[in-house]
Amino acid sequence: MRITCPNCGQRDLREFTYMGHAVALNRPAADADLAQWDDYLHNRDNPAGPTDELWYHGAGCTAWLKVRRDTVTHVISDAWLVMPPSKGVK
Amino acid sequence: MRFSGLRVITEALRGNKSWTPHWRNPEPKAHYDAIVIGGGGHGLATAFYLAENHGLRNVAVLEKGYLGSGNIGRNTTIVRANYGLPGNSEFYSHSLKLWEGMEGALNYNVMHSQRGIINLFHSDGQRDAYARRGNAMINQGDDAFLLDREGVRKILPYLDFDNTRFPIYGGLYHPRGGTARHDAVAWGYARGADKRGVDLIQNCEVTGIDVDNGKVVGVQTTRGAIRAPKVGIVVAGRSSQVAAMAGMRLPIESHILQAFVTEGLKPVIDHVVTFGAGHFYISQSDKGGLVFGGDLDYYASYAQRGNLPIAEHVIEAGMTLMPMIGKAKLLRSWGGIMDMSPDGSPIIDKTHIDGLYLNCGWCYGGFKAVPASGWCMAHLMATDTPHEVARGYRLDRFATGRGLMDEEGTGSQHNLH
């Protein structure tokens, strides 16, 4: 797999770390009920097909990306920045 | 048809003309007392024990492909009972005992070979962790020996003991561990279940689960509707998709685990050897191929194939441990779909729907669990109560935080196991 990082262009899988489903971006409010926290932490749609995930470009610009990837074909159709690159890293 | 040594000789003399198919190929009936979704190792074992232990014979196994076409048909075949935590320990101990009696119980040669497993360690800390694990195994009534460096050298002289990064300090030896012929396990349970009246329905994909007033009443399939008051979902690898048919969202993420086989070689590796520090384990099949694997690719996948970084990593680890395998040619590799649960332990439980039962989350360790998983799933489906060795495998343990079984001590969220 290769991921096209919005900062760096197309890069090899080895530069990235998978950080789980993009559901992690939708953190419940601190006073949300336990079922919402259980859904957030544990339960997953786990689709066989396109899905949104978080990948960390640790060996590149250190940005966190939201990546749309097909779990059956491994085809990556899009990637967005979740956070800007760390200070001092271009 | 019963197998025996005499029968094999007689058939050989008569040109092997009177062997018969191992199971029927029946049409699905309109109604069963219980349905097992999934004709893999766990599903077939569940059906076998429903008939054998609980007298439930009007049972169907529904398989979307052919029997044993999932992970039971492609895995690294290791059988062991070396778990450390209560909840897992008694379950895998029970499973190993069932393995030891399996060939007699099924009248089927599953080529179960108790050749011993050695988990290597490379530091004082790792030695202490393995000593603790070995003590847990002994407390459970299973076998474990802590070998020092010379003890390992005696049985595995071919390892690189003085590797700069991973010098070998010793190993945890589990003599009753070993391997088995994976396909034969599926075939043996299928044949045994069929003989006891279970209908094995192949090419029959479940497309819906029918629920009426909070109670399961049957399933929709590509071969029509089938009624049953009890339905077991035993489809590790596709659990999320099947559970979604009943409106459930599971604590499962599907990941890929790669494995590799070399060309056939003369006998060279007599045991199962694991190199946890480097993510590599290996055994040699009876056909001669070196069968080895490592860790997950670590991203969600249903592709049934992995990527090169992990292939390289596993093979580098193998070369680090036993440089002698460098000249073997790789014959094939594959990737299996792993039901990864947050704490790395499985689920065998009832669901919020009456009569609907769930067996999933086997992570990368489902093969050795096949007999006990079937045994306990059948017990749950027949009696509506969990079997005592599987009572820890609750579906709600993630929501409540009670009874988490995190064998690796890394936490209870996805992507940690």
Chai-1 contact restraints between the chains, C-beta under 6 A:
chainA,res_idxA,chainB,res_idxB,connection_type,confidence,min_distance_angstrom,max_distance_angstrom,comment,restraint_id
A,M1,B,N307,contact,1.0,0.0,6.0,A-B,restraint_1
A,L13,B,N307,contact,1.0,0.0,6.0,A-B,restraint_2
A,L13,B,P309,contact,1.0,0.0,6.0,A-B,restraint_3
A,R14,B,P309,contact,1.0,0.0,6.0,A-B,restraint_4
A,Y18,B,Y298,contact,1.0,0.0,6.0,A-B,restraint_5
A,Y18,B,Y299,contact,1.0,0.0,6.0,A-B,restraint_6
A,G20,B,H414,contact,1.0,0.0,6.0,A-B,restraint_7
A,G20,B,N415,contact,1.0,0.0,6.0,A-B,restraint_8
A,D38,B,A399,contact,1.0,0.0,6.0,A-B,restraint_9
A,L41,B,Q413,contact,1.0,0.0,6.0,A-B,restraint_10
A,H42,B,P251,contact,1.0,0.0,6.0,A-B,restraint_11
A,H42,B,P342,contact,1.0,0.0,6.0,A-B,restraint_12
A,H42,B,F398,contact,1.0,0.0,6.0,A-B,restraint_13
A,N43,B,R249,contact,1.0,0.0,6.0,A-B,restraint_14
A,N43,B,P251,contact,1.0,0.0,6.0,A-B,restraint_15
A,R44,B,E253,contact,1.0,0.0,6.0,A-B,restraint_16
A,N46,B,S240,contact,1.0,0.0,6.0,A-B,restraint_17
A,N46,B,I252,contact,1.0,0.0,6.0,A-B,restraint_18
A,N46,B,E253,contact,1.0,0.0,6.0,A-B,restraint_19
A,N46,B,S254,contact,1.0,0.0,6.0,A-B,restraint_20
A,A48,B,Y302,contact,1.0,0.0,6.0,A-B,restraint_21
A,T71,B,A300,contact,1.0,0.0,6.0,A-B,restraint_22
A,T71,B,S301,contact,1.0,0.0,6.0,A-B,restraint_23
A,T71,B,Y302,contact,1.0,0.0,6.0,A-B,restraint_24
A,V72,B,Y302,contact,1.0,0.0,6.0,A-B,restraint_25
A,V72,B,A303,contact,1.0,0.0,6.0,A-B,restraint_26
A,H74,B,A303,contact,1.0,0.0,6.0,A-B,restraint_27
